[in-house]
Amino acid sequence: MIRVISEVGSINKAAELLNVSQPTLSKKVSRLEHKINMELFSRDSAGMAPTEAARFLLREGDELRTQLSIIERRLELMANKVGGVVRIGVGPIISQIMLPKVLLDFSEQNYQFRVSVVTLSQQALLNQLRQSEIDIAIGPFSDDEIPDEFSVPLCTSDKIVAAVREGHELASQKVISLQDVVRFKSVLPNIPKSLGQQISPRVQRTSLEPDILCENYSTAKSIVANSDYITAGPETLFRQEFASGELAQLEFQTEVLWQCKCLVKPEILLSPIVKEIVAIFSQYMLPHDR
């Protein structure tokens, strides 16, 4: 109510936007001003302008709304053992190598709740988990990037390898340096901060900027199989292509690991339906001690 009136500067316009009558809105404002014994708006012929008290409430209100949203979501999960929804956020690589297995496992059980999945960047996962817009976040987080407010029940890692087509100049080398990679055009996803920290001491980050930025490895592998482009990622992503000989596997001289962790708020992890989803992911991830 305070925000809308502040934005439009008119009790009549605000009432229309809030779908209440002008007298009702005026009474609500007056009751609130009487309760706190302060004026929330200065009123003149030009309209209504927020006072410092209103501006203070607006500043503090964002955090309060977030906390209320968290409480509301916690109660919702507690109440909805049947018919509830677990909201899962995953990074792009997880959506391609682990999520299909998890969703297939989910589909084979007669669970009385549903799941909703979104694919997001690393920072977006953290933001949405903090705001309780998702219940579980699974992505490329290192320990020092994870806020203390989150629990980390599961983790996994995989060796980063490069892939080229058979017949590529590098295909016969088997072991390459990161400098070898930057000599060729590349198709790569965004490099997570945790992975960049492993790479940056050895190669300047700017030199690893891909010619094609692509989060979809099916597309990346198709490009590499039909050109002299090079790509890189967790070894698991290329297992089928390496086995068939469609792509050649290149090891790095210095091992670089892709890390992935499952994050959840401690209070949300107490929910039975969230526990069920974490249990499914635990078939493909290892326990973590945090």
Buried (B, 14 or more C-beta within 10 A) or exposed (E): BBBBBBEBBBBEBBBBBBEBEBEEBBEBBEEBBEEEEBBBBEEEEEBBEBBEBBEEBBEEEEEEEEEEEBEEBBEEBBEBEEEBBBBBBBBBBBBBBBBEEBBEBBEEEEBEBEBEBBBBBBEBBBBBBBEBBBBBBBBBBBEEBBEEEBBBBBBBBBEBBBBBBEEBEBBEBEEBBBEBBBEBEBBBBBBBBBBEBBBEEEBEEEEBEBEEEBBEBEEBBEBBBEBEBBBBBBBBBBEEBBEEEBBBBBBBEEEBEBBBBBBBBEBBBEBEBBBBBBEBBEEBBEEBEE
